[in-house]
Each structure stands twice: as structure tokens, then as C-alpha cells.
């Protein structure tokens, strides 16, 4: 009797292990063998997926597979692998992978989480409209200068006392986005801005937490229990309510002959395509696109500024050289301008190094293949029979690129200038 039970257990375990790495996924890149239901969760570092991916990359190379629960994720590590996929085979890899904790909120809408035709239409509209209102033009430069002057005035009020500038960096980044999206900026002490920045900061912390990584692996179970995700949904809803209020105010004041900002332009497109039942221009896409632009533009910019100041404080010799170049090219009696950039190669290199070193989104927003795809000798199917997508996750290695001098650093973060060039 005991022998039969042992034999049955062995057979059952063997079947589960076979199920854990199904052939129906295609010929995926190599990776650690997954456990049934758990996938590779026990092999992941609790301090973050990136540490685990770094270790696996050393063993399996730049392209490997891990299982988040029962769902495979193909990891592309480094610039070359990501370029081959997202540039050389851009169409095949253009699908947006699902982020489990955010799916109930966005449900495939908004410029970041849309797929297929919807994504292409929203992306083209967003890029064109943002350019119309100054992105990449002199008008946005003037807005940045104005906000920078406001920041300097706030810093002067401290009279040299120690302060944490994170809130101020968040405020100036948010105001620049607000001026394009909402057509207005906020006073730094405006309760609406203070609440909005608090919500965005809390949302960002949750999305970067270990809880969110676990939720990504077991969404089918955790969504039925109370947890951090319920607080996340509540905060996201409050931000959406703020955006919706602004949209309603814009609707009442809309001037068809002169749109003032991104929301006005979207509303006019909604009116134009109101009779089209398949139009991508509707209220939900508007709110979720504004939410995506606002969150992405605010947190990334302010965090980069914080990293920059911390690194310059850590490296006073670099700070002295940057200050000397600023004094020589710009002086003390005018604001910097984009046209100064070619004359300031050292400062330009430092800014790029700050962006490289800070590595704000080391594990990018996941993609999925929209068709059966061959990549580096592997076969990535569009979907498995059950319809689940394979996640394509890009992990950014710490590699400088661009046509500018590269700043090297040692483990103590002491920068040394080298004239090596690595082109994008």
C-alpha cells in the first residue's frame, strides 16, 4: 500500500514538472527549471527581480527565460539584445505585456497600456500634440526656464538651511507637465498639487515594492484578498478623479478654434469622431492617457534630478568642473539655453552619466510578441493555447551610449573622464 502511494506520488510529481515547462510555449530561451504553480519564485531575490536577473544572465547569457508563476517571461538583457528586438523587429515585439496589478485599472486603455491599432493611434496623437504644445521646441524651453526660476526662489527662502529638495523637484516636474496637459501651473503650496504629488509618490513606492512583484506572479489568487493593491487602486482612483474634474472643466470652456492644451486637443478629436463607434478617442482613453503622461513625466524627471544632486555632492571634483564650465560659457547674468549645449561637452557628459547611473527603470515595461517570432535561434509563439501572452521584459545594463565622452567610475563612485565614444 505504501509502495503504491510512493509510486503514485512520483508519477504525479513528474507530470506536474512536465506541466511546469510545457512544450506548447515554443522553443524558448534557456533558464532555470520552474516548479509547478510557483515557477521560479523561490529563486528570485527578495530585494528585487533585477538582482536575480543579473545572476541568471551570468549563467544563461543575454536572453533567458524565467517563469512568473505559470507564465513565462523572456528576459532581454542589455542594449544589443533590446535593440535587436525593439528596433530591428519592432513590429513583432510591439505588443504590450500585461502588468497584473495595473490591469484592473487601465484594462488595455491609455497610451501606455493600449495594444495594436489603439496604441498606434493614441501614440501618434500624443506625440504630435505634445510637440504642438512645445515638447522639443523653444516654447517648452521657456516653460522650463520659468519653473527653474521659481525653484531658485524657493531655495533662496531656505537661507542656506539644510532641506530635502525632493518635493521641489517633484513640483517643478509636475508643473511643466501640467502646463502642457492642463494648460496651467500650480503654486508649490497649492493643496491640490500637494495631494497629487503625495499620491504619485505613494503609487510609485507601491509599484516598486516586493509586494507588486509577488502580485505579478500570483494575481489570480491575491486579487481576491485585501492587500496593498486595494490601497493602490484607491489612490489611482483619486488621481483619476482629479483628471476627470479637469476634463469636465475643459469641456465647459472648450474653444474649438483655439485648443490651449493636450486635453482640449483630445476633446476636439472626440467631437470630430463622435459618430465613429470604433474611435479610440473617448473619455476613458483620455483620462488614462493623461494619467500615464503625468505619472511618467513627473516621477522620472524628479528622481533623475535627485540622483544628479546626490552624485554631484558625492563627487565635488566633478561639481567644480561643471561649475567652471557653466561660469565660462553662461556666466552669472543670464539663464542657460539649449543652444549652450554644444559649448559645454563636460556638463553634457555629466548629465548623460547621471541618467545612465541612476537607471530609473532597470526592468522596462513588458512587451509581448504580436505574431510567432524567431529571435536569436529561439521561437516565441504569439499565445499559448490558453491565450496567455509571453512577457518580453527588457533589463537595462549599466552601459553608456551616445556621441559624447563617457564618464567612468569605480566602486566608490568617483568619476573619471575618458574620451571613449559609444554610439547609440
PyMOL commands that set and color helices and strands:
alter all, ss='L'
color gray80, all
select helices_A, chain A and resi 2-20+23-25+41-43+49-60+79-88+100-106+116-132+138-157+166-181+191-207+210-217+219-222+228-253+262-272+283-314+316-329+338-343+345-358
alter helices_A, ss='H'
color red, helices_A
select strands_A, chain A and resi 63-68+71-77+95-96+367-368+373-375+378-380+391-395+406-409+415-418
alter strands_A, ss='S'
color yellow, strands_A
deselect
rebuild
show_as cartoon
